Amino acid sequence: MSALSELNDILSRHTVPVETGIFSNTPPDTYAVLTPLIDVFDLFADNTPEVDICEVRISIFTKNNYLQLVSSVNADLLDSGFTITERRYLGHEDDTGFHHYAIDVAKEYYLKEENS
């Protein structure tokens, strides 16, 4: 599973429509845009990557009160094993009426089965 598909699943539990990159249709009163930030291999010394680290920015746009939604999404992200690297209220967009809140997350995906 990838970070983008996991994030889509989490946000769909909150009935938040999601797009990647930019919202392509007329946006509803609440929606999210996922922007991939970093996708790197890490933790290898023998030219064989062991971990794929994915970082994504979740931009939540809403015309409603964002506090309860953000709090609930934060809890689901942490329960799903994501690391929240930054949370930031970016402001109210007066021309559209949307509040913009960004949550940056990271998650590690192991490429090989770990031996027990």
N, CA, C and O atoms as a printed pandas DataFrame, in Angstrom:
     atom_number atom_name residue_name chain_id  residue_number  x_coord  y_coord  z_coord
0              1         N          MET        A               1    0.847   -1.180    0.000
1              2        CA          MET        A               1    0.000    0.000    0.000
2              3         C          MET        A               1    0.890    1.241    0.000
3              4         O          MET        A               1    1.980    1.223    0.572
4              5         N          SER        A               2    0.437    2.298   -0.628
5              6        CA          SER        A               2    1.217    3.538   -0.685
6              7         C          SER        A               2    0.639    4.575    0.276
7              8         O          SER        A               2   -0.492    4.455    0.746
8              9         N          ALA        A               3    1.444    5.586    0.550
9             10        CA          ALA        A               3    1.004    6.657    1.450
10            11         C          ALA        A               3   -0.232    7.359    0.886
11            12         O          ALA        A               3   -1.162    7.661    1.634
12            13         N          LEU        A               4   -0.255    7.621   -0.415
13            14        CA          LEU        A               4   -1.396    8.331   -1.000
14            15         C          LEU        A               4   -2.680    7.524   -0.866
15            16         O          LEU        A               4   -3.729    8.089   -0.555
16            17         N          SER        A               5   -2.618    6.218   -1.092
17            18        CA          SER        A               5   -3.835    5.411   -0.971
18            19         C          SER        A               5   -4.275    5.307    0.493
19            20         O          SER        A               5   -5.472    5.328    0.777
20            21         N          GLU        A               6   -3.326    5.196    1.419
21            22        CA          GLU        A               6   -3.685    5.175    2.840
22            23         C          GLU        A               6   -4.338    6.488    3.261
23            24         O          GLU        A               6   -5.324    6.489    3.998
24            25         N          LEU        A               7   -3.786    7.604    2.789
25            26        CA          LEU        A               7   -4.351    8.911    3.138
26            27         C          LEU        A               7   -5.740    9.091    2.528
27            28         O          LEU        A               7   -6.628    9.665    3.159
28            29         N          ASN        A               8   -5.926    8.604    1.313
29            30        CA          ASN        A               8   -7.258    8.632    0.700
30            31         C          ASN        A               8   -8.258    7.876    1.558
31            32         O          ASN        A               8   -9.375    8.343    1.777
32            33         N          ASP        A               9   -7.855    6.704    2.045
33            34        CA          ASP        A               9   -8.740    5.905    2.905
34            35         C          ASP        A               9   -9.085    6.649    4.190
35            36         O          ASP        A               9  -10.246    6.680    4.598
36            37         N          ILE        A              10   -8.083    7.246    4.826
37            38        CA          ILE        A              10   -8.312    7.972    6.082
38            39         C          ILE        A              10   -9.271    9.131    5.868
39            40         O          ILE        A              10  -10.219    9.302    6.635
40            41         N          LEU        A              11   -9.036    9.928    4.835
41            42        CA          LEU        A              11   -9.887   11.098    4.596
42            43         C          LEU        A              11  -11.292   10.698    4.153
43            44         O          LEU        A              11  -12.255   11.409    4.443
44            45         N          SER        A              12  -11.423    9.566    3.452
45            46        CA          SER        A              12  -12.756    9.130    3.034
46            47         C          SER        A              12  -13.609    8.728    4.237
47            48         O          SER        A              12  -14.835    8.831    4.185
48            49         N          ARG        A              13  -12.970    8.268    5.327
49            50        CA          ARG        A              13  -13.705    7.965    6.562
50            51         C          ARG        A              13  -14.357    9.216    7.147
51            52         O          ARG        A              13  -15.327    9.124    7.899
52            53         N          HIS        A              14  -13.822   10.375    6.800
53            54        CA          HIS        A              14  -14.354   11.650    7.280
54            55         C          HIS        A              14  -15.214   12.322    6.215
55            56         O          HIS        A              14  -15.578   13.491    6.346
56            57         N          THR        A              15  -15.535   11.575    5.161
57            58        CA          THR        A              15  -16.314   12.061    4.010
58            59         C          THR        A              15  -15.736   13.344    3.421
59            60         O          THR        A              15  -16.465   14.271    3.068
60            61         N          VAL        A              16  -14.398   13.375    3.321
61            62        CA          VAL        A              16  -13.706   14.512    2.719
62            63         C          VAL        A              16  -13.235   14.091    1.328
63            64         O          VAL        A              16  -12.385   13.207    1.217
64            65         N          PRO        A              17  -13.768   14.706    0.258
65            66        CA          PRO        A              17  -13.284   14.399   -1.086
66            67         C          PRO        A              17  -11.802   14.755   -1.209
67            68         O          PRO        A              17  -11.345   15.743   -0.634
68            69         N          VAL        A              18  -11.051   13.939   -1.967
69            70        CA          VAL        A              18   -9.604   14.105   -2.065
70            71         C          VAL        A              18   -9.175   14.126   -3.524
71            72         O          VAL        A              18   -9.691   13.375   -4.351
72            73         N          GLU        A              19   -8.233   14.991   -3.819
73            74        CA          GLU        A              19   -7.556   15.022   -5.113
74            75         C          GLU        A              19   -6.059   15.040   -4.836
75            76         O          GLU        A              19   -5.632   15.378   -3.732
76            77         N          THR        A              20   -5.266   14.678   -5.834
77            78        CA          THR        A              20   -3.817   14.749   -5.718
78            79         C          THR        A              20   -3.329   15.884   -6.607
79            80         O          THR        A              20   -3.624   15.913   -7.802
80            81         N          GLY        A              21   -2.583   16.818   -6.023
81            82        CA          GLY        A              21   -2.020   17.945   -6.775
82            83         C          GLY        A              21   -2.904   19.167   -6.758
83            84         O          GLY        A              21   -2.510   20.203   -6.223
84            85         N          ILE        A              22   -4.117   19.073   -7.342
85            86        CA          ILE        A              22   -5.038   20.205   -7.401
86            87         C          ILE        A              22   -6.455   19.653   -7.502
87            88         O          ILE        A              22   -6.655   18.593   -8.094
88            89         N          PHE        A              23   -7.438   20.342   -6.942
89            90        CA          PHE        A              23   -8.823   19.882   -7.036
90            91         C          PHE        A              23   -9.339   20.247   -8.409
91            92         O          PHE        A              23   -9.342   21.421   -8.780
92            93         N          SER        A              24   -9.782   19.247   -9.176
93            94        CA          SER        A              24  -10.076   19.465  -10.582
94            95         C          SER        A              24  -11.507   19.916  -10.868
95            96         O          SER        A              24  -11.751   20.525  -11.910
96            97         N          ASN        A              25  -12.444   19.640   -9.991
97            98        CA          ASN        A              25  -13.830   20.033  -10.215
98            99         C          ASN        A              25  -14.177   21.234   -9.340
99           100         O          ASN        A              25  -13.323   21.772   -8.636
100          101         N          THR        A              26  -15.436   21.641   -9.396
101          102        CA          THR        A              26  -15.886   22.685   -8.491
102          103         C          THR        A              26  -15.800   22.130   -7.079
103          104         O          THR        A              26  -16.433   21.119   -6.774
104          105         N          PRO        A              27  -15.036   22.767   -6.221
105          106        CA          PRO        A              27  -14.820   22.194   -4.880
106          107         C          PRO        A              27  -16.067   22.284   -4.003
107          108         O          PRO        A              27  -16.802   23.271   -4.039
108          109         N          PRO        A              28  -16.289   21.221   -3.208
109          110        CA          PRO        A              28  -17.363   21.286   -2.219
110          111         C          PRO        A              28  -16.929   22.171   -1.048
111          112         O          PRO        A              28  -15.841   22.746   -1.081
112          113         N          ASP        A              29  -17.764   22.285   -0.020
113          114        CA          ASP        A              29  -17.445   23.152    1.118
114          115         C          ASP        A              29  -16.254   22.659    1.930
115          116         O          ASP        A              29  -15.618   23.446    2.631
116          117         N          THR        A              30  -15.942   21.360    1.845
117          118        CA          THR        A              30  -14.770   20.797    2.507
118          119         C          THR        A              30  -14.130   19.800    1.561
119          120         O          THR        A              30  -14.811   18.932    1.015
120          121         N          TYR        A              31  -12.826   19.918    1.364
121          122        CA          TYR        A              31  -12.098   18.968    0.524
122          123         C          TYR        A              31  -10.633   18.985    0.925
123          124         O          TYR        A              31  -10.191   19.847    1.684
124          125         N          ALA        A              32   -9.887   18.015    0.402
125          126        CA          ALA        A              32   -8.456   17.928    0.697
126          127         C          ALA        A              32   -7.680   17.699   -0.580
127          128         O          ALA        A              32   -8.164   17.073   -1.524
128          129         N          VAL        A              33   -6.461   18.221   -0.589
129          130        CA          VAL        A              33   -5.535   18.006   -1.699
130          131         C          VAL        A              33   -4.270   17.381   -1.126
131          132         O          VAL        A              33   -3.694   17.899   -0.170
132          133         N          LEU        A              34   -3.839   16.264   -1.712
133          134        CA          LEU        A              34   -2.609   15.591   -1.296
134          135         C          LEU        A              34   -1.494   15.975   -2.245
135          136         O          LEU        A              34   -1.634   15.848   -3.461
136          137         N          THR        A              35   -0.385   16.444   -1.694
137          138        CA          THR        A              35    0.780   16.813   -2.502
138          139         C          THR        A              35    1.976   16.005   -2.034
139          140         O          THR        A              35    2.468   16.217   -0.926
140          141         N          PRO        A              36    2.461   15.067   -2.871
141          142        CA          PRO        A              36    3.664   14.326   -2.491
142          143         C          PRO        A              36    4.843   15.280   -2.340
143          144         O          PRO        A              36    5.083   16.113   -3.214
144          145         N          LEU        A              37    5.579   15.163   -1.235
145          146        CA          LEU        A              37    6.716   16.040   -0.978
146          147         C          LEU        A              37    8.040   15.322   -1.220
147          148         O          LEU        A              37    8.909   15.827   -1.932
148          149         N          ILE        A              38    8.186   14.143   -0.625
149          150        CA          ILE        A              38    9.446   13.395   -0.715
150          151         C          ILE        A              38    9.121   11.911   -0.825
151          152         O          ILE        A              38    8.192   11.417   -0.186
152          153         N          ASP        A              39    9.891   11.217   -1.635
153          154        CA          ASP        A              39    9.782    9.768   -1.756
154          155         C          ASP        A              39   11.209    9.257   -1.939
155          156         O          ASP        A              39   11.750    9.285   -3.044
156          157         N          VAL        A              40   11.814    8.789   -0.840
157          158        CA          VAL        A              40   13.225    8.411   -0.879
158          159         C          VAL        A              40   13.438    7.017   -0.305
159          160         O          VAL        A              40   12.672    6.539    0.531
160          161         N          PHE        A              41   14.499    6.386   -0.778
161          162        CA          PHE        A              41   14.959    5.150   -0.173
162          163         C          PHE        A              41   15.933    5.511    0.934
163          164         O          PHE        A              41   16.687    6.476    0.812
164          165         N          ASP        A              42   15.920    4.745    2.003
165          166        CA          ASP        A              42   16.793    5.052    3.121
166          167         C          ASP        A              42   17.231    3.772    3.814
167          168         O          ASP        A              42   16.720    2.687    3.533
168          169         N          LEU        A              43   18.166    3.916    4.705
169          170        CA          LEU        A              43   18.665    2.838    5.545
170          171         C          LEU        A              43   19.274    1.690    4.741
171          172         O          LEU        A              43   18.841    0.544    4.862
172          173         N          PHE        A              44   20.278    1.999    3.923
173          174        CA          PHE        A              44   20.975    0.926    3.233
174          175         C          PHE        A              44   22.446    1.262    3.092
175          176         O          PHE        A              44   22.825    2.417    2.896
176          177         N          ALA        A              45   23.263    0.231    3.196
177          178        CA          ALA        A              45   24.702    0.420    3.061
178          179         C          ALA        A              45   25.278   -0.525    2.011
179          180         O          ALA        A              45   26.454   -0.422    1.661
180          181         N          ASP        A              46   24.473   -1.424    1.518
181          182        CA          ASP        A              46   24.955   -2.411    0.547
182          183         C          ASP        A              46   24.333   -2.207   -0.832
183          184         O          ASP        A              46   24.212   -3.156   -1.607
184          185         N          ASN        A              47   23.936   -0.965   -1.140
185          186        CA          ASN        A              47   23.297   -0.610   -2.405
186          187         C          ASN        A              47   21.939   -1.277   -2.595
187          188         O          ASN        A              47   21.435   -1.353   -3.716
188          189         N          THR        A              48   21.346   -1.760   -1.508
189          190        CA          THR        A              48   20.022   -2.351   -1.559
190          191         C          THR        A              48   19.124   -1.611   -0.561
191          192         O          THR        A              48   19.247   -1.809    0.648
192          193         N          PRO        A              49   18.228   -0.765   -1.060
193          194        CA          PRO        A              49   17.365   -0.018   -0.142
194          195         C          PRO        A              49   16.482   -0.953    0.675
195          196         O          PRO        A              49   16.016   -1.979    0.180
196          197         N          GLU        A              50   16.262   -0.584    1.925
197          198        CA          GLU        A              50   15.411   -1.371    2.802
198          199         C          GLU        A              50   14.102   -0.670    3.135
199          200         O          GLU        A              50   13.101   -1.321    3.432
200          201         N          VAL        A              51   14.113    0.670    3.085
201          202        CA          VAL        A              51   12.948    1.446    3.503
202          203         C          VAL        A              51   12.652    2.526    2.466
203          204         O          VAL        A              51   13.553    3.219    1.994
204          205         N          ASP        A              52   11.385    2.654    2.125
205          206        CA          ASP        A              52   10.914    3.741    1.274
206          207         C          ASP        A              52   10.195    4.722    2.194
207          208         O          ASP        A              52    9.200    4.364    2.825
208          209         N          ILE        A              53   10.688    5.949    2.276
209          210        CA          ILE        A              53   10.081    6.968    3.130
210          211         C          ILE        A              53    9.292    7.934    2.251
211          212         O          ILE        A              53    9.834    8.543    1.329
212          213         N          CYS        A              54    8.009    8.058    2.554
213          214        CA          CYS        A              54    7.118    8.928    1.789
214          215         C          CYS        A              54    6.646   10.069    2.677
215          216         O          CYS        A              54    6.214    9.852    3.810
216          217         N          GLU        A              55    6.733   11.279    2.157
217          218        CA          GLU        A              55    6.201   12.443    2.859
218          219         C          GLU        A              55    5.172   13.121    1.969
219          220         O          GLU        A              55    5.385   13.299    0.769
220          221         N          VAL        A              56    4.065   13.492    2.571
221          222        CA          VAL        A              56    2.946   14.077    1.827
222          223         C          VAL        A              56    2.383   15.247    2.627
223          224         O          VAL        A              56    2.312   15.189    3.854
224          225         N          ARG        A              57    1.988   16.299    1.936
225          226        CA          ARG        A              57    1.263   17.403    2.562
226          227         C          ARG        A              57   -0.224   17.199    2.300
227          228         O          ARG        A              57   -0.656   17.031    1.160
228          229         N          ILE        A              58   -0.993   17.219    3.379
229          230        CA          ILE        A              58   -2.447   17.174    3.291
230          231         C          ILE        A              58   -2.940   18.600    3.472
231          232         O          ILE        A              58   -2.812   19.169    4.556
232          233         N          SER        A              59   -3.498   19.174    2.430
233          234        CA          SER        A              59   -4.070   20.519    2.521
234          235         C          SER        A              59   -5.574   20.365    2.660
235          236         O          SER        A              59   -6.252   19.887    1.750
236          237         N          ILE        A              60   -6.084   20.777    3.810
237          238        CA          ILE        A              60   -7.519   20.709    4.062
238          239         C          ILE        A              60   -8.100   22.093    3.850
239          240         O          ILE        A              60   -7.641   23.075    4.433
240          241         N          PHE        A              61   -9.120   22.152    3.004
241          242        CA          PHE        A              61   -9.819   23.403    2.718
242          243         C          PHE        A              61  -11.257   23.237    3.183
243          244         O          PHE        A              61  -11.913   22.257    2.829
244          245         N          THR        A              62  -11.754   24.178    3.969
245          246        CA          THR        A              62  -13.143   24.108    4.410
246          247         C          THR        A              62  -13.708   25.503    4.635
247          248         O          THR        A              62  -13.002   26.424    5.046
248          249         N          LYS        A              63  -14.977   25.630    4.357
249          250        CA          LYS        A              63  -15.683   26.872    4.645
250          251         C          LYS        A              63  -16.283   26.826    6.043
251          252         O          LYS        A              63  -16.826   27.817    6.530
252          253         N          ASN        A              64  -16.178   25.661    6.686
253          254        CA          ASN        A              64  -16.737   25.448    8.021
254          255         C          ASN        A              64  -15.621   25.533    9.058
255          256         O          ASN        A              64  -14.477   25.840    8.724
256          257         N          ASN        A              65  -15.957   25.259   10.317
257          258        CA          ASN        A              65  -14.971   25.218   11.384
258          259         C          ASN        A              65  -14.065   24.006   11.144
259          260         O          ASN        A              65  -14.552   22.878   11.069
260          261         N          TYR        A              66  -12.780   24.225   11.026
261          262        CA          TYR        A              66  -11.825   23.172   10.688
262          263         C          TYR        A              66  -11.298   22.428   11.910
263          264         O          TYR        A              66  -10.708   21.359   11.752
264          265         N          LEU        A              67  -11.487   22.950   13.124
265          266        CA          LEU        A              67  -10.826   22.417   14.317
266          267         C          LEU        A              67  -11.188   20.967   14.609
267          268         O          LEU        A              67  -10.293   20.155   14.841
268          269         N          GLN        A              68  -12.462   20.621   14.603
269          270        CA          GLN        A              68  -12.874   19.252   14.912
270          271         C          GLN        A              68  -12.398   18.287   13.828
271          272         O          GLN        A              68  -11.931   17.194   14.145
272          273         N          LEU        A              69  -12.507   18.668   12.563
273          274        CA          LEU        A              69  -12.058   17.811   11.466
274          275         C          LEU        A              69  -10.561   17.551   11.563
275          276         O          LEU        A              69  -10.128   16.403   11.454
276          277         N          VAL        A              70   -9.770   18.588   11.764
277          278        CA          VAL        A              70   -8.320   18.445   11.854
278          279         C          VAL        A              70   -7.939   17.566   13.046
279          280         O          VAL        A              70   -7.051   16.721   12.930
280          281         N          SER        A              71   -8.589   17.752   14.167
281          282        CA          SER        A              71   -8.299   16.946   15.344
282          283         C          SER        A              71   -8.589   15.471   15.085
283          284         O          SER        A              71   -7.799   14.607   15.464
284          285         N          SER        A              72   -9.692   15.185   14.456
285          286        CA          SER        A              72  -10.076   13.816   14.157
286          287         C          SER        A              72   -9.138   13.180   13.121
287          288         O          SER        A              72   -8.754   12.019   13.263
288          289         N          VAL        A              73   -8.774   13.929   12.093
289          290        CA          VAL        A              73   -7.834   13.429   11.077
290          291         C          VAL        A              73   -6.468   13.182   11.708
291          292         O          VAL        A              73   -5.830   12.170   11.417
292          293         N          ASN        A              74   -6.010   14.095   12.572
293          294        CA          ASN        A              74   -4.727   13.895   13.266
294          295         C          ASN        A              74   -4.719   12.575   14.031
295          296         O          ASN        A              74   -3.748   11.823   13.952
296          297         N          ALA        A              75   -5.785   12.286   14.767
297          298        CA          ALA        A              75   -5.867   11.043   15.541
298          299         C          ALA        A              75   -5.802    9.822   14.624
299          300         O          ALA        A              75   -5.105    8.854   14.928
300          301         N          ASP        A              76   -6.519    9.862   13.512
301          302        CA          ASP        A              76   -6.499    8.739   12.567
302          303         C          ASP        A              76   -5.121    8.564   11.936
303          304         O          ASP        A              76   -4.675    7.435   11.733
304          305         N          LEU        A              77   -4.452    9.655   11.629
305          306        CA          LEU        A              77   -3.104    9.568   11.052
306          307         C          LEU        A              77   -2.154    8.878   12.022
307          308         O          LEU        A              77   -1.409    7.976   11.637
308          309         N          LEU        A              78   -2.183    9.300   13.269
309          310        CA          LEU        A              78   -1.303    8.704   14.274
310          311         C          LEU        A              78   -1.643    7.228   14.502
311          312         O          LEU        A              78   -0.743    6.399   14.640
312          313         N          ASP        A              79   -2.934    6.901   14.542
313          314        CA          ASP        A              79   -3.357    5.506   14.715
314          315         C          ASP        A              79   -2.939    4.629   13.534
315          316         O          ASP        A              79   -2.781    3.418   13.686
316          317         N          SER        A              80   -2.760    5.234   12.363
317          318        CA          SER        A              80   -2.383    4.495   11.153
318          319         C          SER        A              80   -0.875    4.430   10.938
319          320         O          SER        A              80   -0.412    3.947    9.904
320          321         N          GLY        A              81   -0.109    4.917   11.912
321          322        CA          GLY        A              81    1.346    4.811   11.821
322          323         C          GLY        A              81    2.044    5.940   11.096
323          324         O          GLY        A              81    3.235    5.836   10.799
324          325         N          PHE        A              82    1.337    7.010   10.805
325          326        CA          PHE        A              82    1.975    8.167   10.173
326          327         C          PHE        A              82    2.656    9.015   11.243
327          328         O          PHE        A              82    2.190    9.096   12.379
328          329         N          THR        A              83    3.753    9.637   10.866
329          330        CA          THR        A              83    4.408   10.632   11.705
330          331         C          THR        A              83    3.971   11.996   11.195
331          332         O          THR        A              83    4.119   12.297   10.011
332          333         N          ILE        A              84    3.439   12.814   12.078
333          334        CA          ILE        A              84    3.056   14.171   11.693
334          335         C          ILE        A              84    4.277   15.045   11.908
335          336         O          ILE        A              84    4.736   15.225   13.036
336          337         N          THR        A              85    4.807   15.594   10.803
337          338        CA          THR        A              85    6.038   16.384   10.884
338          339         C          THR        A              85    5.767   17.874   11.038
339          340         O          THR        A              85    6.620   18.616   11.523
340          341         N          GLU        A              86    4.571   18.315   10.623
341          342        CA          GLU        A              86    4.221   19.729   10.802
342          343         C          GLU        A              86    2.721   19.896   10.607
343          344         O          GLU        A              86    2.103   19.220    9.785
344          345         N          ARG        A              87    2.149   20.819   11.389
345          346        CA          ARG        A              87    0.748   21.218   11.232
346          347         C          ARG        A              87    0.732   22.736   11.228
347          348         O          ARG        A              87    1.408   23.385   12.027
348          349         N          ARG        A              88   -0.050   23.284   10.316
349          350        CA          ARG        A              88   -0.018   24.748   10.209
350          351         C          ARG        A              88   -1.331   25.277    9.618
351          352         O          ARG        A              88   -1.808   24.795    8.591
352          353         N          TYR        A              89   -1.894   26.269   10.288
353          354        CA          TYR        A              89   -3.025   26.991    9.721
354          355         C          TYR        A              89   -2.444   28.041    8.777
355          356         O          TYR        A              89   -1.697   28.924    9.197
356          357         N          LEU        A              90   -2.792   27.934    7.509
357          358        CA          LEU        A              90   -2.216   28.839    6.514
358          359         C          LEU        A              90   -3.057   30.086    6.294
359          360         O          LEU        A              90   -2.611   31.039    5.655
360          361         N          GLY        A              91   -4.270   30.078    6.822
361          362        CA          GLY        A              91   -5.059   31.295    6.734
362          363         C          GLY        A              91   -6.406   31.104    6.084
363          364         O          GLY        A              91   -6.752   30.019    5.616
364          365         N          HIS        A              92   -7.155   32.186    6.070
365          366        CA          HIS        A              92   -8.466   32.227    5.442
366          367         C          HIS        A              92   -8.314   32.896    4.090
367          368         O          HIS        A              92   -7.747   33.984    3.983
368          369         N          GLU        A              93   -8.820   32.244    3.068
369          370        CA          GLU        A              93   -8.757   32.804    1.714
370          371         C          GLU        A              93  -10.019   33.638    1.490
371          372         O          GLU        A              93  -11.097   33.103    1.232
372          373         N          ASP        A              94   -9.863   34.934    1.591
373          374        CA          ASP        A              94  -11.023   35.819    1.519
374          375         C          ASP        A              94  -11.761   35.728    0.189
375          376         O          ASP        A              94  -12.983   35.873    0.150
376          377         N          ASP        A              95  -11.036   35.489   -0.899
377          378        CA          ASP        A              95  -11.688   35.444   -2.212
378          379         C          ASP        A              95  -12.526   34.184   -2.405
379          380         O          ASP        A              95  -13.491   34.214   -3.170
380          381         N          THR        A              96  -12.190   33.071   -1.735
381          382        CA          THR        A              96  -12.950   31.824   -1.881
382          383         C          THR        A              96  -13.776   31.481   -0.649
383          384         O          THR        A              96  -14.737   30.717   -0.743
384          385         N          GLY        A              97  -13.413   32.038    0.508
385          386        CA          GLY        A              97  -14.115   31.739    1.749
386          387         C          GLY        A              97  -13.627   30.481    2.453
387          388         O          GLY        A              97  -14.248   30.035    3.418
388          389         N          PHE        A              98  -12.520   29.899    1.984
389          390        CA          PHE        A              98  -11.999   28.672    2.575
390          391         C          PHE        A              98  -10.938   28.958    3.631
391          392         O          PHE        A              98  -10.094   29.839    3.465
392          393         N          HIS        A              99  -10.999   28.184    4.732
393          394        CA          HIS        A              99   -9.878   28.095    5.661
394          395         C          HIS        A              99   -8.925   27.066    5.055
395          396         O          HIS        A              99   -9.374   26.072    4.484
396          397         N          HIS        A             100   -7.618   27.291    5.174
397          398        CA          HIS        A             100   -6.613   26.377    4.634
398          399         C          HIS        A             100   -5.724   25.917    5.777
399          400         O          HIS        A             100   -5.050   26.722    6.419
400          401         N          TYR        A             101   -5.732   24.605    6.022
401          402        CA          TYR        A             101   -4.925   24.005    7.077
402          403         C          TYR        A             101   -4.077   22.911    6.445
403          404         O          TYR        A             101   -4.596   22.085    5.695
404          405         N          ALA        A             102   -2.779   22.895    6.739
405          406        CA          ALA        A             102   -1.871   21.908    6.157
406          407         C          ALA        A             102   -1.322   20.983    7.237
407          408         O          ALA        A             102   -0.942   21.421    8.323
408          409         N          ILE        A             103   -1.289   19.697    6.912
409          410        CA          ILE        A             103   -0.698   18.691    7.786
410          411         C          ILE        A             103    0.335   17.939    6.943
411          412         O          ILE        A             103   -0.014   17.313    5.942
412          413         N          ASP        A             104    1.602   18.002    7.350
413          414        CA          ASP        A             104    2.658   17.254    6.658
414          415         C          ASP        A             104    2.883   15.949    7.413
415          416         O          ASP        A             104    3.026   15.942    8.635
416          417         N          VAL        A             105    2.913   14.850    6.672
417          418        CA          VAL        A             105    3.073   13.532    7.284
418          419         C          VAL        A             105    4.171   12.750    6.580
419          420         O          VAL        A             105    4.519   13.023    5.431
420          421         N          ALA        A             106    4.707   11.766    7.302
421          422        CA          ALA        A             106    5.713   10.867    6.739
422          423         C          ALA        A             106    5.386    9.453    7.199
423          424         O          ALA        A             106    4.826    9.244    8.275
424          425         N          LYS        A             107    5.749    8.490    6.359
425          426        CA          LYS        A             107    5.569    7.087    6.730
426          427         C          LYS        A             107    6.644    6.262    6.049
427          428         O          LYS        A             107    7.020    6.515    4.905
428          429         N          GLU        A             108    7.134    5.260    6.787
429          430        CA          GLU        A             108    8.149    4.341    6.265
430          431         C          GLU        A             108    7.477    3.060    5.797
431          432         O          GLU        A             108    6.593    2.520    6.462
432          433         N          TYR        A             109    7.914    2.590    4.643
433          434        CA          TYR        A             109    7.432    1.327    4.094
434          435         C          TYR        A             109    8.644    0.423    3.880
435          436         O          TYR        A             109    9.544    0.755    3.109
436          437         N          TYR        A             110    8.661   -0.719    4.565
437          438        CA          TYR        A             110    9.772   -1.658    4.421
438          439         C          TYR        A             110    9.625   -2.418    3.115
439          440         O          TYR        A             110    8.548   -2.918    2.791
440          441         N          LEU        A             111   10.718   -2.501    2.370
441          442        CA          LEU        A             111   10.686   -3.125    1.060
442          443         C          LEU        A             111   10.860   -4.640    1.136
443          444         O          LEU        A             111   10.446   -5.353    0.223
444          445         N          LYS        A             112   11.468   -5.141    2.213
445          446        CA          LYS        A             112   11.693   -6.567    2.381
446          447         C          LYS        A             112   11.013   -7.032    3.639
447          448         O          LYS        A             112   10.830   -6.266    4.584
448          449         N          GLU        A             113   10.638   -8.298    3.646
449          450        CA          GLU        A             113   10.107   -8.887    4.864
450          451         C          GLU        A             113   11.224   -8.973    5.896
451          452         O          GLU        A             113   12.337   -9.394    5.585
452          453         N          GLU        A             114   10.923   -8.575    7.111
453          454        CA          GLU        A             114   11.926   -8.660    8.172
454          455         C          GLU        A             114   11.982  -10.085    8.693
455          456         O          GLU        A             114   10.949  -10.717    8.912
456          457         N          ASN        A             115   13.196  -10.586    8.891
457          458        CA          ASN        A             115   13.356  -11.923    9.451
458          459         C          ASN        A             115   13.207  -11.858   10.956
459          460         O          ASN        A             115   13.764  -10.977   11.611
460          461         N          SER        A             116   12.461  -12.786   11.491
461          462        CA          SER        A             116   12.253  -12.808   12.943
462          463         C          SER        A             116   13.303  -13.631   13.619
463          464         O          SER        A             116   13.289  -13.764   14.843
